């Protein structure tokens, strides 16, 4: 299995695209939460990522 990541907006789209081009699985916060997750508390999005390993 390739590495899998859940990225917040601070890393930007280029990092996500670069990891994806290496065959890694990347989930950006903006793909999961509305408004790029700007109103989502850190605890919530971190828990979301941890719940999915």
C-alpha positions in Angstrom: 0.0 0.0 0.0 1.3 3.5 -0.8 1.5 6.0 2.0 -1.7 8.0 2.7 -1.9 11.5 3.9 -4.5 14.0 5.1 -3.2 17.5 4.5 -4.5 20.8 5.9 -4.4 23.9 3.7 -1.1 25.1 5.0 0.8 22.7 2.8 -1.0 23.9 -0.4 -2.1 22.1 -3.5 1.4 21.8 -5.0 2.5 19.5 -2.2 -0.6 17.4 -2.5 -0.1 17.2 -6.3 3.6 16.3 -5.8 2.8 13.5 -3.4 0.0 12.2 -5.7 2.5 12.2 -8.7 4.6 9.8 -6.6 1.7 7.4 -6.3 0.8 8.4 -2.8 -2.8 8.8 -1.6 -3.5 12.3 -0.5 -6.7 13.8 1.0 -6.8 17.6 1.2 -8.9 19.2 3.9 -10.7 21.2 1.2 -11.9 17.9 -0.4 -13.5 16.9 2.9 -14.6 20.0 4.7 -16.4 23.1 3.2 -14.6 26.4 2.7 -11.2 24.6 2.7 -11.8 23.7 6.4 -11.2 27.3 7.5 -13.9 27.1 10.2 -13.1 23.6 11.3 -11.3 23.4 14.7 -7.9 21.6 14.5 -9.2 18.9 16.9 -12.0 18.1 14.5 -10.0 17.7 11.3 -7.1 15.9 13.1 -9.6 13.5 14.6 -11.1 13.0 11.1 -7.6 12.0 9.8 -6.8 9.8 12.7 -10.1 7.9 12.5 -9.1 6.9 9.0 -5.6 5.9 10.0 
